[in-house]
Amino acid sequence: MQLTILATNWGFTGNTDAFCAAAKKAGYDGIEVWWPTGEKEQQELFAALKKHGLDVGFLCGGWQQEVEVHLQTFTQNLQAAATNTYQKPLYINCHSGKDYFSTADGLRFLDAGLRISEQAGVPVYHETHRGRLMYSAPITANYLTQRDKLMLTADLSHWCNVHESLLQDQPETMKLVLSRTGHIHARIGHAEGPQVNDPRAPEWKDALNAHLTWWDAIVANKLKHGETLITFLTEFGPPAYLPTLPYTQQPVANQWEINVHMMQLLRARYANK
């Protein structure tokens, strides 16, 4: 099995080359970033990837309230990222639709992803993300039963927040979700939020262990089916996603250090599988 761990530029204040240099120096295999729509930004990104020898996964999505306009943006960005002539991505992770879109409209987004994935030969995953189509466990299970080739990016920290639990009361749904996961966002959520302040702190042991158990199941499922690549993104976010002190807005921990800690934890746990 090839374990590939990627860095997020969410919260990074330097330019693209500086981010890629920092990711490489820290020991990451690649980066996950939003697909850049501008030609100049694309050239800068792919030059930095080549210079530092990094793999890439792309984020794609839309933001508009109107379904048709949103779907057009989503499809255009996804098509462009999947067929770019610079560097083939490991995968494309989609922020798909909006949570208030109907199931029928949601299926149009998923079908666009399936079509582009097949045509381009690039895995397309849909993230379990608040505010998007896959915002909750039962809604996602419904989509999975309607599209048997649909695959997910599991960011289960969101669902801990949505369901105010560590999801222990939805075992059958979780079994289905874990079996249909292609990519993992390694952030630790808890019953009252999508990100603990520091996963190294002992008070978050139960939350950490819940996520590790889910990731173990995903990795075991991939090995069982002979898959050779497992991808993780360490995605602890910056302030104010990272909790801060009142008045000063001082972050209570260091985002970059936490993400590097998560990368090292993942390597120790899965590199010898």
N, C-alpha and C positions, 0 to 999 in steps of 0.2 A: 504494500500500500504506500502511495505517495501522499504524505501529509504536507499540505500547502497552507501557510498561515499568512494572512494579508493584514495590512495596516490601513486605518482610516485617516483621511485628511481632515475630518470633521474636528474643528478646533485648532488646527495647525495654522500658524500665522505667517509662515514663510511662503516663498514661491514654490512652484511645482518641482523644480530641480532640488531645492533644499529639502522638501518633503521626501522625495525619493531617496536622497542621500541619507537622511535620518532613518528612514525605514530600513534601508540596506544595512546601515551601521548597527542598528538594533537587533538585526537577525531575522527580519521578515523576508518572506519569499516573494512578496508582491504587494500590490495595493488594490483597494476597492474605492472607486471614485465615481461621481456622476459623469455620465457621458457629456463631454464638452461639445456644444453645438457650433462654436466658432472655429474657423479654420486655423487661426493663429493659436488658440488654446489647444487644439488637437496637435498641432506641430510641436508645441512646447511639451505636451504630455508624452507623446511618443518618443521624442528625442530623449527625455529624461528616463523613460522606461528602458530604452536601449542602452543609454550610458551606464545605468546602474544595474542592468541585468535583472529586471523585475518582471514578474507576471502581472496580469491585470484582470480584474473583474469590474464590470460596469454596473452602475445604478441607472435605471431609466424610469420615467413616469411622466405624469402630467399633473396639473393643479387646478384646472378650470372647473367651475361648478356645472357647466353645461356638458351633458354626456357626449354629444357628438364632437364638440371642439376638443374635449379632454381626450377622447379616444383617438382623434386624429393626431394630436401631439404625442400621445403615448406610442402609437404605431410608428410614426415617423422617427422618433428618437430610438426606438427599439430596432427598427430596420437599419438605421444608420450605424448604430453601435455594433450590430451583429455582422454587418457586411463591410465594415471599414477595411481599407487596404493597407493599413499601417501594421497592426498587430492583432491577431485573433485573441479575443478574450477567453479566459477560462470558463466564464459563464456570464450571464446577465441577470442581475437581481432587480425585480420590478416592484416599484411602489404602485400597485395596480388599482386604478379607479378611486372611488370614494366609498365610505361606509354606508352612505345613504343611497347609493345607486341600487336599482332593482337587481334581482338575481338574473333576470333575462339580459339586462345591460352588462352586468358583471361577466356573464359568460362570453360576451362579445370581446371583452378584454382578454380573457383567458384563451379564447380561440385564436386571437391575433398572435398571442405569444406562442402557442403551439405551432401555428403555421410558419412563423418566422424562424423558430427554432429548427424545425424540420428542413426548411429551405436553406438555411445558413449553416447548419451543422454545429450550432452553438447551444449549449444548455440554457434554457430560460426558466428562471424560478420566480415565484411570487411570494413576497415577504409577508409573514404574519405580523402586521404592523397596525397599530391604532390609527383610525381615520381612513383606512384603506379597505379594500374588499375583504381581506383576511383578518379583520379586526378582532374576531372572537373565535373560540374553538368550535362551537356548533355550526356557525356560518361557514367556516372553512371546511368542516367535515361534509357539509351539504355540497359544496363545490367539488370536493374530491370524489364524491360518489357519482357526480354527473360527468366528470372528465377523468377517465382512468389513466391518462398520460400526464395529468397535471402534477407538477412537482413544486415543492416549496423551498423557500429560505426560512429556516426556523429561527426566529427571534422571539423566543418564548417569554422573554422578560416583559414584553408588551401584554401578553395574556395574563401573567401574574397580576398585573395592575388592573386589567379589564375585569377579571373574575374575582379579584380580591382573595387570591389563594395561591397555593403552589400546585394547583390543578389536580390535586389528589382525588377529587370527587368526579373526575371525568376520565377514567382509565381507558375505556374503549375508544373514545375520541382521540386520546393521546396516542394510543397504540397505532391508530390509522395515520395520524399526522406524522409520527416519527418514521413510519414505514415509507412515507412519501416525501421525505426531506432530501434535497440535493446539496444544500449549502447551509452553514450554521453561522449565525451572528452570536459571538460569545460575549454577551453582556448578562449580568446577573440582576434579575428583577426580584421584587418581593410583593407582598400582598397589597401594599399601599403605594407602590411606585415602580417604574420600569428600570430603575438603576439604584443599587445600593451605594452608599457613599464610598465604601472601600471593601472590596471582596476579601481582603486579607484580614479584616477585623473579625474576631471570634463570634461576635453576635450575629453574623450572617452565615454561620456554618450550615444551618438547615437550608437556606436559600441556595447557597453554593452547591451543596450536595444534591439538591433536587435538579439543578441544571446539569451537573455532571452525569447524573443518572440518565437524563434524557439524551445527552450527547453520546454517552456510552452505547445506548440502544441504537442510535443512528449509525454510529461507526460499525457496530456489530452487524447491523442489517446490510450495510454496504459490503462488508467482508463476506457475508453469507452469499451475496449475489455476485461476487467476483469483481466488484468495482475496484479500480486501482487508484482512484484519486479521492481524497477527502479534503474539502476546503473549509477553513474557518476565517472569519473576520473578527478581530478584537475590536469591539465597538463601544467601549465606555466613552460617553460624550463629555463635552466641556461644560463649564458653567453656562446657564443655570440648570442644565440637565444634570450635571454634577452638583450636588447640594453645596450651598454657600452659607457663610455666616451672615446674620442680619446686619444691616446698615453698611458694613464694609464690603459686602459681596465677595469676600475672600473665600476661594474654594477650600473645602475641608480636606482635599487630597489632590495629588498631582495626576492629571488625566493620562499623560504620556507614560508615567511610571506604572500606573495601573494596567494599561494596555500591554506594556512590555511584560509585566508580571503574568498576565493572562496568557500571552504567547508562550512564555517559558513553562507555565503550568500545562498547557496543551501539549507541548513537545514532550514533556516528561511523561504525560499520561498516555499519549497515542503514538509516539514516534516508533516504538518497537512492536506495534501491532502487526 
